[in-house]
Amino acid sequence: MISFYDLFMIPLERRGIRKARIELIPHAKGSVLEIGSGTGVNLKHYNLDVVTSLTISDKKLSKKIKKLTPKTVTLAELSVTELPYGDNSFDYIVHTLVFCSVDDVDKGLSEIKRVLKPNGRLLFIEHIHPEGRKLKKLFTFLNPAWRVFASGCSLIKNYERSLQSNGFDIIKSNKFMNTVFVYGEAKKAQ
């Protein structure tokens, strides 16, 4: 059964998010933590031949993901602002469309940085405050109502700036759909 969220996402997936998933997710290898798994859309994109352990997490795991997830994958209900793992635990951390709804972005990124190994990588897809003046004004205007409608999701965050101000170097990033979305790879700043 398809969820309302999945239906809402179909046109966005077609306009670039699917391409970003296909380009990013297969690069994850070694010990991997996915934050904000939602309905499990990323699962089919992992190359399980090179992933030694995969932990799929969300604040509240959906029934759908509990059914879809192979037994070899660990499921965890957690918040990105309080990760229950030791320092330097993961080779890769993956998140897609998560930080728009995180109240304390700095704390969440601090936790990711703490549990990511020194040479680890962060793979991300986020929607952001667009760059064009007209879209920027529209998103700013819509944001208060959108936050209520979309369970706290913000349309006006600058994720790349947050990464850099929290000690990450962006290795690569690409924006799409009129700069409404960004995806890429980051690592801890040395």
Beta strands, then each sheet from edge to edge (+ up, - down):
strand 1: 30-35
strand 2: 51-58
strand 3: 74-77
strand 4: 90-96
strand 5: 116-127
strand 6: 168-176
strand 7: 181-188
sheet 1: 3+ 2+ 1+ 4+ 5+ 7- 6+
end
